[in-house]
Amino acid sequence: MTTTAPTTNGRVIALAHYAARALLEGVLTRHGATFEQSVTLRVVTVAGGSIDRDELVTDVIGSLKADESAVRGVIDGLTAAKLLERDPAQASRLRLTDAGRELYEATTAETAEISARLYAGIPAEDLAVAGRVLTLVTERANAELAGA
């Protein structure tokens, strides 16, 4: 493990992101899921298990910075795999199926264990500073994208 503190920049952030994402993708692959599917299931879960389809598309586009048609394709794939379904109470909404909830819970539990190992021993103050910095960088990048 490196003890030299490099200046925080895009490369350092990207290296951390891709290293952690590779671990996540390993978990998802074992469960037959993709990163994009995981992000989409998380949005539905955080929304309480049911969400308006257009709201889901908008949220996932914002999270992944992906093309709308690609996001709709992920949603269609999750629906075809019976991980999401149309909410019978409101046709414009999608909801998690039991299988979708089980997949999300299983992958989340496995990745929580990995995250605990990755963040172990890092002082809470350091994590708070990193969180503030990364949130600010994200806000600025999103503003740049919105202006593009």
C-alpha positions in Angstrom: 0.0 0.0 0.0 1.3 3.4 -0.9 1.8 5.9 1.9 2.9 8.8 -0.3 -0.1 11.2 -0.7 -0.4 12.2 -4.3 -2.2 15.4 -5.3 -5.8 14.7 -5.9 -6.6 14.9 -9.6 -8.6 13.2 -12.3 -6.1 10.4 -12.7 -6.0 9.6 -9.0 -9.8 9.7 -8.8 -10.2 7.5 -11.9 -7.7 4.9 -10.7 -9.6 4.6 -7.4 -12.9 4.4 -9.3 -11.8 1.8 -11.8 -10.1 -0.4 -9.1 -13.2 -0.4 -7.0 -15.5 -0.8 -10.0 -13.5 -3.9 -11.1 -14.2 -5.5 -7.7 -17.9 -4.6 -8.1 -18.0 -5.9 -11.6 -16.6 -9.2 -10.3 -19.5 -9.5 -7.9 -22.0 -8.5 -10.5 -20.6 -11.0 -13.1 -21.0 -13.9 -10.6 -24.6 -12.9 -10.4 -25.2 -12.5 -14.1 -25.6 -8.7 -13.9 -24.0 -5.7 -15.4 -22.9 -2.4 -13.8 -25.6 -0.5 -15.6 -28.2 -3.0 -14.4 -27.0 -2.6 -10.8 -27.2 1.2 -11.0 -30.7 0.9 -12.4 -31.9 -1.5 -9.7 -30.4 0.8 -7.0 -32.4 3.7 -8.3 -35.6 1.7 -8.1 -34.7 0.4 -4.6 -33.9 3.9 -3.3 -37.2 5.1 -4.6 -39.0 2.6 -2.4 -39.2 -0.3 -4.9 -41.4 1.5 -7.5 -40.6 4.5 -9.7 -42.0 6.3 -12.8 -40.3 5.0 -15.9 -39.3 8.4 -17.2 -38.0 9.4 -13.7 -35.9 6.2 -13.7 -34.5 7.0 -17.2 -33.6 10.5 -16.1 -31.9 9.4 -12.9 -29.9 6.6 -14.6 -28.8 9.0 -17.4 -27.6 11.4 -14.7 -25.8 8.8 -12.8 -24.1 7.0 -15.8 -23.9 10.0 -18.2 -25.3 7.5 -20.7 -27.4 7.9 -23.8 -31.1 7.7 -23.3 -31.6 4.8 -25.7 -28.9 2.8 -23.9 -30.6 3.4 -20.5 -34.0 2.4 -22.0 -32.3 -0.7 -23.3 -31.0 -1.6 -19.8 -34.5 -1.1 -18.4 -36.0 -3.2 -21.1 -33.4 -5.9 -20.4 -34.2 -5.9 -16.7 -37.9 -6.1 -17.5 -37.3 -9.0 -20.0 -35.3 -10.8 -17.3 -38.2 -10.3 -14.9 -36.1 -8.2 -12.4 -38.4 -5.2 -13.0 -42.1 -5.2 -14.0 -44.8 -2.7 -14.7 -46.5 -1.6 -11.5 -50.1 -2.8 -11.8 -51.3 0.1 -9.7 -49.8 2.6 -12.2 -48.8 1.6 -15.7 -46.3 4.5 -16.0 -44.3 3.0 -13.0 -41.9 0.2 -12.8 -41.3 -1.9 -9.7 -38.8 -4.5 -8.5 -39.8 -8.1 -8.7 -38.9 -10.5 -5.9 -36.0 -11.7 -8.1 -34.9 -8.1 -8.7 -34.9 -7.3 -5.0 -33.0 -10.5 -4.3 -30.3 -9.7 -6.9 -29.9 -6.2 -5.6 -29.7 -7.3 -1.9 -27.2 -10.1 -2.7 -24.9 -7.9 -4.7 -25.2 -5.1 -2.2 -24.3 -7.4 0.7 -21.2 -8.7 -1.1 -20.0 -5.3 -2.2 -20.6 -3.9 1.4 -18.1 -6.5 2.6 -15.6 -5.4 0.0 -16.2 -1.7 0.8 -15.6 -2.4 4.5 -12.2 -3.8 3.7 -11.3 -1.0 1.3 -12.2 1.8 3.8 -11.0 0.0 6.9 -8.6 2.1 9.0 -9.2 5.3 7.1 -10.0 8.0 9.6 -13.5 9.3 9.5 -12.2 12.9 9.1 -10.3 11.8 5.9 -13.3 10.2 4.5 -15.4 13.3 5.2 -12.9 15.5 3.4 -12.7 13.1 0.5 -16.5 13.1 0.3 -16.7 16.9 0.3 -14.0 17.2 -2.4 -15.5 14.5 -4.7 -19.0 15.9 -4.3 -17.7 19.4 -5.3 -15.9 17.9 -8.3 -19.0 16.0 -9.3 -21.2 19.2 -9.0 -18.7 21.2 -11.1 -18.4 18.5 -13.8 -22.2 18.2 -14.0 -22.4 22.0 -14.4 -19.9 21.8 -17.2 -21.9 19.0 -18.9 -25.1 21.0 -18.5 -23.5 24.0 -20.2 -22.0 21.9 -23.1 
